[in-house]
Amino acid sequence: MTHQELPSYDQAPAGALRFNTDSRKLEVYCGGPVGFGTTTITGAWYQIDSFTPDIATGGTRALYGGGDNPSDQSNISYFNVDSTGNAITFGDLTDAKTALSGCSSRTRGLFCGGYFPTEAKIEYVTISSTGDASIFGDLTEHRINPGSLSSSTRGITAGGRTSPSPVLTQFDTIDYVTIASTGASKDFGNLSTARNHFGEVSSSTRGIFAGGYIGPGFTSRVNIMDFITISTLGNTADFGDLIDESASGGGCSNSIRGLFFGGQATPSPVRSNVIEYMTISTLGNSIDFGDLTVARTSVDGTASPTRGIFIGGSNSPVAPNRTNTIDYVQIMTTGNAIDFGDMNSSTPPSAHGACSNGHGGLG
Protein backbone atom coordinates (compact mmCIF):
# COMPACT_ATOMS: atom_id res chain seq x y z
CA MET A 1 0.00 0.00 0.00
CA THR A 2 1.47 3.38 -0.97
CA HIS A 3 0.72 6.78 0.52
CA GLN A 4 1.37 10.47 0.11
CA GLU A 5 2.17 12.46 3.28
CA LEU A 6 0.15 15.66 3.86
CA PRO A 7 1.29 18.52 6.13
CA SER A 8 -1.93 19.04 8.09
CA TYR A 9 -5.47 17.89 8.82
CA ASP A 10 -6.83 21.04 7.14
CA GLN A 11 -6.25 19.55 3.70
CA ALA A 12 -8.67 16.63 4.16
CA PRO A 13 -11.01 15.27 6.87
CA ALA A 14 -10.36 11.78 8.17
CA GLY A 15 -12.27 9.23 6.09
CA ALA A 16 -12.32 11.37 2.94
CA LEU A 17 -12.07 9.51 -0.38
CA ARG A 18 -10.38 10.59 -3.61
CA PHE A 19 -9.38 9.11 -6.94
CA ASN A 20 -5.63 9.45 -7.60
CA THR A 21 -5.34 10.19 -11.33
CA ASP A 22 -1.62 9.30 -11.34
CA SER A 23 -1.91 5.83 -9.81
CA ARG A 24 -5.54 5.36 -10.96
CA LYS A 25 -6.39 4.08 -7.49
CA LEU A 26 -9.08 5.02 -4.97
CA GLU A 27 -7.56 6.44 -1.74
CA VAL A 28 -8.80 7.15 1.79
CA TYR A 29 -7.42 9.81 4.14
CA CYS A 30 -6.41 8.50 7.59
CA GLY A 31 -5.83 11.14 10.27
CA GLY A 32 -2.95 10.73 12.67
CA PRO A 33 -3.03 11.19 16.47
CA VAL A 34 -2.47 14.45 18.35
CA GLY A 35 0.53 14.30 20.67
CA PHE A 36 4.24 13.56 20.67
CA GLY A 37 5.07 17.27 20.48
CA THR A 38 2.27 18.42 18.16
CA THR A 39 -1.28 19.70 18.60
CA THR A 40 -2.09 19.27 14.90
CA ILE A 41 -3.81 16.20 13.51
CA THR A 42 -1.74 14.95 10.60
CA GLY A 43 -2.36 12.08 8.28
CA ALA A 44 -1.85 10.46 4.90
CA TRP A 45 -3.71 9.22 1.83
CA TYR A 46 -3.70 5.39 1.59
CA GLN A 47 -4.60 3.32 -1.44
CA ILE A 48 -7.60 1.04 -0.94
CA ASP A 49 -6.43 -2.52 -1.52
CA SER A 50 -8.43 -4.10 -4.34
CA PHE A 51 -6.53 -7.39 -4.61
CA THR A 52 -8.50 -10.58 -5.07
CA PRO A 53 -7.20 -14.13 -5.37
CA ASP A 54 -9.41 -14.45 -8.46
CA ILE A 55 -6.84 -12.38 -10.39
CA ALA A 56 -4.02 -14.82 -9.70
CA THR A 57 -5.71 -18.20 -9.69
CA GLY A 58 -9.28 -17.90 -10.95
CA GLY A 59 -10.55 -18.16 -7.37
CA THR A 60 -9.27 -19.06 -3.91
CA ARG A 61 -6.73 -21.87 -4.24
CA ALA A 62 -6.23 -24.39 -1.43
CA LEU A 63 -3.10 -26.52 -1.02
CA TYR A 64 -2.30 -29.45 1.23
CA GLY A 65 0.97 -31.33 1.53
CA GLY A 66 2.66 -34.19 3.37
CA GLY A 67 0.92 -36.61 5.72
CA ASP A 68 1.14 -40.38 6.08
CA ASN A 69 -0.68 -43.52 4.87
CA PRO A 70 1.09 -45.33 6.44
CA SER A 71 4.46 -44.08 5.19
CA ASP A 72 5.30 -40.37 5.08
CA GLN A 73 4.28 -38.49 1.93
CA SER A 74 5.92 -35.62 0.01
CA ASN A 75 3.03 -34.79 -2.33
CA ILE A 76 1.47 -31.32 -2.52
CA SER A 77 -1.99 -31.10 -4.10
CA TYR A 78 -4.39 -28.25 -4.80
CA PHE A 79 -7.95 -27.35 -5.80
CA ASN A 80 -10.15 -24.30 -6.35
CA VAL A 81 -12.21 -23.61 -3.21
CA ASP A 82 -14.93 -21.72 -5.12
CA SER A 83 -15.88 -24.74 -7.23
CA THR A 84 -16.22 -28.43 -6.34
CA GLY A 85 -14.15 -31.35 -7.57
CA ASN A 86 -11.12 -33.49 -6.86
CA ALA A 87 -7.65 -32.24 -5.91
CA ILE A 88 -4.83 -32.40 -8.48
CA THR A 89 -1.04 -32.52 -8.28
CA PHE A 90 0.88 -29.33 -7.42
CA GLY A 91 4.41 -30.65 -6.71
CA ASP A 92 6.44 -32.11 -3.84
CA LEU A 93 7.84 -31.07 -0.48
CA THR A 94 11.62 -31.20 -0.10
CA ASP A 95 11.18 -34.30 2.13
CA ALA A 96 8.47 -36.84 2.83
CA LYS A 97 6.95 -35.95 6.20
CA THR A 98 3.84 -36.08 8.34
CA ALA A 99 2.39 -34.16 11.32
CA LEU A 100 3.21 -30.75 9.80
CA SER A 101 1.23 -27.49 9.64
CA GLY A 102 0.53 -24.87 6.99
CA CYS A 103 -0.03 -21.12 6.72
CA SER A 104 0.04 -18.58 3.89
CA SER A 105 -0.09 -15.08 2.49
CA ARG A 106 -1.91 -14.29 -0.75
CA THR A 107 1.16 -15.37 -2.71
CA ARG A 108 3.13 -17.89 -0.64
CA GLY A 109 2.21 -21.10 1.14
CA LEU A 110 4.42 -22.29 4.02
CA PHE A 111 4.70 -25.84 5.41
CA CYS A 112 6.15 -25.92 8.92
CA GLY A 113 7.74 -28.64 11.04
CA GLY A 114 6.60 -32.24 10.71
CA TYR A 115 7.91 -35.67 11.51
CA PHE A 116 11.13 -36.81 9.88
CA PRO A 117 13.73 -36.12 8.80
CA THR A 118 14.12 -32.40 9.60
CA GLU A 119 11.47 -31.37 12.11
CA ALA A 120 12.52 -27.71 12.31
CA LYS A 121 12.26 -27.09 8.58
CA ILE A 122 9.99 -24.47 6.98
CA GLU A 123 9.52 -24.68 3.22
CA TYR A 124 7.44 -22.65 0.79
CA VAL A 125 5.70 -22.58 -2.58
CA THR A 126 4.16 -19.88 -4.76
CA ILE A 127 0.43 -20.58 -4.56
CA SER A 128 -0.54 -19.30 -8.01
CA SER A 129 1.93 -21.61 -9.76
CA THR A 130 2.70 -25.31 -9.48
CA GLY A 131 6.02 -26.94 -8.64
CA ASP A 132 8.17 -28.27 -5.82
CA ALA A 133 8.75 -26.52 -2.51
CA SER A 134 11.90 -24.58 -1.62
CA ILE A 135 13.64 -24.14 1.74
CA PHE A 136 12.48 -21.09 3.72
CA GLY A 137 14.34 -21.51 7.02
CA ASP A 138 13.97 -23.21 10.41
CA LEU A 139 11.65 -23.07 13.39
CA THR A 140 13.21 -22.22 16.75
CA GLU A 141 12.75 -25.85 17.84
CA HIS A 142 12.39 -29.25 16.19
CA ARG A 143 8.74 -30.21 16.52
CA ILE A 144 5.89 -32.25 15.11
CA ASN A 145 2.13 -31.58 15.33
CA PRO A 146 2.48 -27.80 15.75
CA GLY A 147 -0.24 -25.35 14.74
CA SER A 148 0.25 -22.55 12.22
CA LEU A 149 -1.78 -19.46 11.26
CA SER A 150 -1.04 -16.21 9.49
CA SER A 151 -1.92 -12.68 8.51
CA SER A 152 -1.01 -11.35 5.09
CA THR A 153 2.54 -10.66 6.30
CA ARG A 154 3.37 -12.89 9.29
CA GLY A 155 3.36 -16.66 9.66
CA ILE A 156 2.93 -17.97 13.22
CA THR A 157 3.79 -21.50 14.39
CA ALA A 158 2.98 -22.61 17.94
CA GLY A 159 3.22 -25.63 20.23
CA GLY A 160 3.98 -29.13 19.04
CA ARG A 161 6.06 -31.92 20.48
CA THR A 162 9.26 -33.85 19.93
CA SER A 163 9.47 -37.21 18.17
CA PRO A 164 9.05 -40.33 20.34
CA SER A 165 12.81 -40.59 20.87
CA PRO A 166 14.71 -39.92 23.02
CA VAL A 167 12.24 -38.10 25.35
CA LEU A 168 8.71 -36.94 24.64
CA THR A 169 8.54 -33.19 25.21
CA GLN A 170 5.74 -30.73 24.49
CA PHE A 171 6.28 -27.07 23.63
CA ASP A 172 4.51 -23.86 24.52
CA THR A 173 6.75 -21.90 22.14
CA ILE A 174 5.29 -19.51 19.55
CA ASP A 175 7.51 -18.51 16.58
CA TYR A 176 6.98 -16.08 13.73
CA VAL A 177 8.39 -15.33 10.29
CA THR A 178 7.83 -12.65 7.67
CA ILE A 179 6.26 -14.66 4.86
CA ALA A 180 7.59 -12.50 2.01
CA SER A 181 11.20 -13.11 3.07
CA THR A 182 13.15 -16.26 3.94
CA GLY A 183 15.15 -17.13 7.06
CA ALA A 184 14.94 -18.57 10.54
CA SER A 185 11.86 -17.93 12.67
CA LYS A 186 11.97 -15.70 15.75
CA ASP A 187 10.48 -15.99 19.22
CA PHE A 188 6.97 -14.52 19.56
CA GLY A 189 5.86 -15.65 23.01
CA ASN A 190 4.21 -18.65 24.66
CA LEU A 191 0.94 -20.58 24.71
CA SER A 192 -1.03 -20.71 27.96
CA THR A 193 0.00 -24.35 28.30
CA ALA A 194 2.35 -26.63 26.36
CA ARG A 195 0.37 -28.78 23.95
CA ASN A 196 0.23 -30.28 20.46
CA HIS A 197 -2.18 -31.30 17.69
CA PHE A 198 -4.69 -28.46 18.03
CA GLY A 199 -6.73 -26.31 15.67
CA GLU A 200 -5.99 -22.72 14.72
CA VAL A 201 -7.79 -19.83 12.97
CA SER A 202 -7.03 -16.18 12.28
CA SER A 203 -8.33 -12.81 11.16
CA SER A 204 -5.94 -10.15 9.89
CA THR A 205 -5.27 -9.07 13.49
CA ARG A 206 -5.95 -12.01 15.81
CA GLY A 207 -4.93 -15.67 15.91
CA ILE A 208 -6.68 -18.35 18.01
CA PHE A 209 -5.36 -21.78 19.09
CA ALA A 210 -7.95 -24.32 20.31
CA GLY A 211 -7.81 -27.73 22.01
CA GLY A 212 -4.88 -30.11 21.89
CA TYR A 213 -3.12 -32.94 23.73
CA ILE A 214 -1.36 -32.28 27.03
CA GLY A 215 0.32 -34.30 29.78
CA PRO A 216 2.37 -37.51 29.89
CA GLY A 217 1.70 -39.74 26.91
CA PHE A 218 -0.39 -36.96 25.35
CA THR A 219 -3.61 -38.81 26.16
CA SER A 220 -5.30 -35.90 27.97
CA ARG A 221 -7.17 -33.26 25.98
CA VAL A 222 -8.13 -29.67 26.71
CA ASN A 223 -10.93 -27.35 25.59
CA ILE A 224 -8.73 -24.25 25.88
CA MET A 225 -9.01 -21.46 23.32
CA ASP A 226 -6.36 -18.76 23.63
CA PHE A 227 -5.41 -15.91 21.30
CA ILE A 228 -2.66 -13.56 20.20
CA THR A 229 -2.52 -10.26 18.34
CA ILE A 230 -0.50 -11.27 15.27
CA SER A 231 1.25 -7.94 14.65
CA THR A 232 2.69 -7.76 18.19
CA LEU A 233 4.81 -10.05 20.37
CA GLY A 234 3.77 -11.71 23.62
CA ASN A 235 2.01 -14.61 25.31
CA THR A 236 -1.52 -15.80 24.59
CA ALA A 237 -4.60 -14.62 26.50
CA ASP A 238 -7.76 -16.59 27.27
CA PHE A 239 -10.47 -16.48 24.59
CA GLY A 240 -13.00 -19.04 25.88
CA ASP A 241 -13.68 -22.78 25.69
CA LEU A 242 -14.52 -25.36 23.05
CA ILE A 243 -17.70 -27.39 23.51
CA ASP A 244 -15.67 -30.49 24.51
CA GLU A 245 -12.10 -31.30 25.43
CA SER A 246 -10.64 -32.37 22.10
CA ALA A 247 -7.43 -32.75 20.11
CA SER A 248 -6.27 -33.73 16.64
CA GLY A 249 -8.93 -31.60 14.98
CA GLY A 250 -8.58 -28.79 12.45
CA GLY A 251 -9.41 -25.12 12.09
CA CYS A 252 -10.22 -22.63 9.32
CA SER A 253 -11.74 -19.16 9.10
CA ASN A 254 -12.74 -16.15 7.11
CA SER A 255 -12.01 -12.71 8.57
CA ILE A 256 -15.07 -12.84 10.86
CA ARG A 257 -15.79 -16.36 11.98
CA GLY A 258 -13.54 -19.27 12.97
CA LEU A 259 -14.48 -22.95 12.67
CA PHE A 260 -12.99 -25.90 14.59
CA PHE A 261 -13.89 -29.44 13.54
CA GLY A 262 -13.24 -33.15 13.93
CA GLY A 263 -10.59 -34.67 16.18
CA GLN A 264 -10.83 -36.91 19.22
CA ALA A 265 -13.15 -35.84 22.00
CA THR A 266 -13.26 -36.49 25.74
CA PRO A 267 -14.50 -38.46 27.68
CA SER A 268 -13.84 -41.31 25.25
CA PRO A 269 -11.32 -40.97 22.39
CA VAL A 270 -13.94 -41.24 19.68
CA ARG A 271 -13.54 -39.62 16.29
CA SER A 272 -15.66 -36.51 16.20
CA ASN A 273 -17.88 -35.12 13.43
CA VAL A 274 -18.59 -31.88 15.30
CA ILE A 275 -18.10 -28.45 13.69
CA GLU A 276 -18.17 -25.49 16.08
CA TYR A 277 -17.66 -21.76 15.57
CA MET A 278 -16.88 -18.44 17.24
CA THR A 279 -16.60 -14.79 16.25
CA ILE A 280 -12.87 -14.03 16.16
CA SER A 281 -13.09 -10.35 17.18
CA THR A 282 -14.97 -11.14 20.42
CA LEU A 283 -14.30 -13.40 23.42
CA GLY A 284 -16.41 -16.37 24.48
CA ASN A 285 -17.11 -20.07 24.11
CA SER A 286 -17.65 -21.84 20.81
CA ILE A 287 -21.13 -22.73 19.51
CA ASP A 288 -22.33 -25.79 17.60
CA PHE A 289 -22.30 -25.26 13.81
CA GLY A 290 -23.17 -28.70 12.37
CA ASP A 291 -21.49 -31.98 11.41
CA LEU A 292 -18.79 -33.17 9.04
CA THR A 293 -19.83 -35.71 6.40
CA VAL A 294 -17.34 -38.16 7.98
CA ALA A 295 -16.20 -38.25 11.63
CA ARG A 296 -12.42 -38.14 11.65
CA THR A 297 -9.20 -37.13 13.37
CA SER A 298 -5.88 -35.74 12.04
CA VAL A 299 -7.97 -33.60 9.69
CA ASP A 300 -6.86 -30.21 8.37
CA GLY A 301 -8.68 -27.36 6.71
CA THR A 302 -8.50 -23.97 5.07
CA ALA A 303 -10.92 -21.38 3.74
CA SER A 304 -11.98 -18.72 1.26
CA PRO A 305 -13.90 -15.60 2.38
CA THR A 306 -17.12 -17.64 2.13
CA ARG A 307 -16.29 -21.36 2.40
CA GLY A 308 -14.66 -23.53 5.03
CA ILE A 309 -12.93 -26.63 3.63
CA PHE A 310 -12.18 -29.84 5.59
CA ILE A 311 -9.55 -32.15 4.09
CA GLY A 312 -8.92 -35.86 4.71
CA GLY A 313 -8.11 -37.41 8.08
CA SER A 314 -8.37 -40.75 9.84
CA ASN A 315 -11.89 -42.14 10.06
CA SER A 316 -11.31 -45.42 11.92
CA PRO A 317 -8.93 -46.93 14.50
CA VAL A 318 -8.57 -49.98 12.25
CA ALA A 319 -6.27 -49.92 9.17
CA PRO A 320 -6.76 -48.90 6.43
CA ASN A 321 -8.22 -45.90 8.23
CA ARG A 322 -7.73 -42.84 6.02
CA THR A 323 -10.52 -41.02 4.24
CA ASN A 324 -10.05 -39.14 0.96
CA THR A 325 -13.08 -36.94 1.72
CA ILE A 326 -13.02 -33.19 1.13
CA ASP A 327 -16.17 -31.45 2.37
CA TYR A 328 -17.23 -27.85 2.93
CA VAL A 329 -19.65 -25.42 4.55
CA GLN A 330 -20.70 -21.80 3.99
CA ILE A 331 -18.91 -20.11 6.90
CA MET A 332 -21.51 -17.44 7.71
CA THR A 333 -24.38 -19.95 7.96
CA THR A 334 -24.76 -23.01 10.15
CA GLY A 335 -25.50 -26.60 9.09
CA ASN A 336 -23.88 -29.84 8.07
CA ALA A 337 -20.97 -30.13 5.65
CA ILE A 338 -21.47 -31.00 1.97
CA ASP A 339 -19.26 -33.22 -0.20
CA PHE A 340 -16.69 -31.22 -2.20
CA GLY A 341 -14.63 -33.93 -3.88
CA ASP A 342 -11.73 -36.27 -3.18
CA MET A 343 -8.08 -35.97 -2.27
CA ASN A 344 -5.51 -36.59 -4.99
CA SER A 345 -4.50 -40.13 -4.01
CA SER A 346 -5.81 -43.67 -3.94
CA THR A 347 -4.11 -43.90 -0.52
CA PRO A 348 -4.94 -40.47 0.95
CA PRO A 349 -2.76 -39.18 3.81
CA SER A 350 -3.80 -37.79 7.18
CA ALA A 351 -1.87 -35.38 9.43
CA HIS A 352 -0.99 -33.13 6.50
CA GLY A 353 -0.61 -29.32 6.36
CA ALA A 354 -3.01 -27.04 4.47
CA CYS A 355 -3.24 -23.38 3.43
CA SER A 356 -4.95 -21.06 0.91
CA ASN A 357 -4.67 -17.62 -0.67
CA GLY A 358 -8.11 -16.55 0.59
CA HIS A 359 -8.31 -17.36 4.32
CA GLY A 360 -9.43 -14.98 7.05
CA GLY A 361 -5.97 -13.82 8.07
CA LEU A 362 -5.67 -12.00 4.75
CA GLY A 363 -8.46 -9.58 5.62
Secondary structure, 3 states (H helix, E strand, C coil): CCEEEECCHHHCCCCCEEEECCCCEEEEEEECCCECCECCCCEEEEECCCCCHHHHHCCCEEEEECCECCCEEEEEEEEECCCCCCCEEEEEEEEEEECCEEEECCCEEEEECCECCCCCEEEEEECCCCCCCEEEEECCCCCECCEEEECCCEEEEECCECCCCCCCCECCEEEEEECCCCCCCEEEEECCCCCECCEEEECCCEEEEECCEECHHHCEEEEEEEEEECCCCCCCEEEEEEEEEEECCEEEECCCEEEEECCEECCCCEECCEEEEEECCCCCCCEEEEECCCCCECCEEEECCCEEEEECCECCCCCCCECCEEEEEECCCCCCCEEEEECCCCCCCECCEEEECCCHHHC
